[in-house]
Amino acid sequence: MLKTRSLLITIIVFSTILGLMALMGCGPSKEKQQMSGFLSEYNQAVKAYTELSKKADTNGISEMKTKVDSFMSRWSDLKMEMAAEITPQDLNQLDDEFKMITKKYQSISTTT
């Protein structure tokens, strides 16, 4: 009886430790969060560009165009830098999101 109880406690302790390790490893990586934050800022810049385009603010449009273009050029550097740190599936998902934002920007910039 004592031996069975000791074995049961050992199994429970190891299961708890393995469960905690699995939970800690399942969150989004720091790199993915960084890239998601970058895309969020990029999306905000495109939205600001859109608003300025609607108002026909030429000075604001030129400043925001420069900012958006810098986001576009930094994306390829960031993508190469983080490629080894995140999964290919996550990288493809983030790249698809970048392409959608860029497509939105390009459709707006051709009309202004």
C-alpha angles and dihedrals in degrees: 000000000000091000092051092048091050091050091049092051091049091052091049092050093050091046091052092049092048091047092052091048090051092050093050092051097048100070123099114278123252089243093053090050089050092052092045089052090050091052090048091054090046091051091050090052091051090049090051089049089052092052092048090049090054090052092044091229100166096187093049092044093055092048093047092045089057090049094048091047090053090053089051093052094045092052095072091049092048092047093053092045094052099037093097093045102056134044119270090240092056091045091052091048092050091045090052089052090050090051092051092052091046091050090052090050093048093050090052096043093053091056095051 
